[in-house]
Amino acid sequence: MAEKKQPEVKINKWDASALKNSLDDSVKDVLIGQYKYTENFSVIDGRLMICTLAVGLAGFALGWDYFYPFPKSRPVLIVCVLGYFILMGILTLYSKYIEKGIFCIAKERARGGLGPDIVWKGSSSLKRFDDKYSLTISRNDSEVTRVASVGNFFDSKGVLVKSAILEQVSTMHMELEKRNQ
């Protein structure tokens, strides 16, 4: 059976968000695909829950105003608008203090199925107008951070060099494994 060939990732190398997103996706592919860890969506689910509540509140205000036009709906609209802005404030705090740039949470089953699972997290940052990609991989309570130029991971045409990502993540992974033995 032929191995499925993944398409090459080609981006506009001057678009910082495209650079960061493609690097993040590649690191996630290594953790989930190469190491066969199970992805955990709890952080993303928390963000989606807050957003769903905010949209639900806005939808409720819209429906209430439809059935009870403006002068009658004013108190409900005020409460819904204030609630929406409070939820957006909570979302901002959640993104800053809980997500912390985390783009991947993966769980490694404990050996023999006994004991707690090992949690791997991948987080990154790429400052605006900077070529330094900061990648942090953590395993339970220890972490390793590497800062490298995005030019190390893309060729001159803007094609992602997956072997460079694999090498970087594997090195960081081995360092955390050794540290936690």
N, C-alpha and C positions, 0 to 999 in steps of 0.2 A: 504494500500500500504506500503510495507516494505521500511524503510529508507535505503538509499544507504550507505554502510559502506566503509569508505576510508581506503586504505591500510596503514599499519604502515610504517613509514619512518625509515629505518635502514641504518646507514652509518658507515664508518670506523672512529671511534672516534679520531684517530690520524691525520686525514686529515683536517687541519684547514679550507680550502676553502669549503669542503663538509659540515663541521659544520656550517659555516656562511651562506652558500646558503640554507641549509635546515631550519635554524632558520628564515632567511629572508622570505622564501616561506611560512612558518607557520604564521608569523606575517601578511603577505599579505593576507593569507587565512582568518585570523580573521577579518581584516579590510573589505575585500570585501565580504566574506561569512557570517560572524556572524552579522556584522552591516549593510549589504546590501548596501554598498556604491558603486558608479560607478567608475571603474578604469579609470584613465586618462593616456594616453601614450605620452604626449607631450614631456617629457624629453627624452624618448627613441627614439621618432620620430626625435628629433633634432640630436641625435647621429647617427641614421641611415641615415639621410640626408647627414651629413658630410662624412660618410663612402661611401655612394653611389656616391657622387661627386668624391671622391678619386679613387674609383674603375673605374668609368667612364673615368676619366682622364688617368688612366693606360691602359684601354682598347683602348682609342683613340690613345695613343702612340703606342700600339702594332699594331693596324690596319694601322696607318700611315706608320710605319716602314715596314709593309708587302708590301704595295703598292709602297712605295718609299724607297728602301733599304738604308742602313746606311749613306753613305756620304750625300745623299740628305735630309735625315730625321733628321740630327743632330740638327738643331735649334728647330724643333718641339719637339724632345726628351728632349732637355735641358729644355724647357719651361714646358713640362709635368712632368718631374722629380722634378723640383723646385716646381711646383704647388702641386704635391703629398706631398712633405715634408712640405710645408706650411699648407696644409690641415691636416696633421698628427699633426702638432704643434697646430693648432686650436682645433683639437679633444682632445688633452692632456689638454689644457686650459679649454675646455668645461667640460671635466670629473672632473677636479679639482675644478672649481669655480661655475659651474652651477649644475652639478649632485650632487656633494658633498656626495657621498655614498647613495643617495636616491634610494631605490629599489621599492618604491610604492608611487603613488600619487592617492588618492581617493577623489571623490567629494560627499558630502552629500547635497542633495537638501534642499534648504531653506524651513523652515516650511511654509506651505500654498503656496509654489511656488513663493513667493514674496521675493525680495531681492537677493543678490548674494549668490551663493553656498558656502558652507563651504569646504575648502580644507584641507585634512588630508595628511600628508607626513610621510613616514617611512624611516629612514636612520639608518645605523649601521656601526660598525667597529669591527674588530677582528684582533689585531696585531699578527704578526708572532711569533710563539713560546709562545703565551700567552693564557690563558684560560678565559680571561675577555671579554665578549661580551657586547659591548656598544650599546644600542638601544635608539634611539631618535624618538619620535612621536611628530609631531607638528600639531597644528590646527590653521590655518590662521597665526597669528603673535606670538602665544605663543607655547612653547615646553616643553617637559618633557624628561629627560634622565635618564636611569637606567643602571647601570653596574652590571653584574652578571656573575658568573662562568658558562661556558657551561655545567658543570656537573649538574647544577640545572635543565637543560632541556633534558638531555639524561640519560637513565639508564645505568647499567654496561655493557650491551650488545651492546650499540650504538643505541638503539631505542629511537626515539624522544617521549618525554612525552608531548602530545598536551595539556593536561589540565594545565600544568605549563606555557606554552606559552599563553594560553587563559587567565589564571589568571593574568599574568604580563601585557598583552596588555589591558585587561579590567580595571585593576587598573590605568594604565596610562591614558586610555581613560576617565575614570570617573574624574580623577584629572583635565584633560583639560576641560571637560564639566563644572565642578564646577567653575573653574577659569574664564570661559567665559560667565557666566550667569549674 
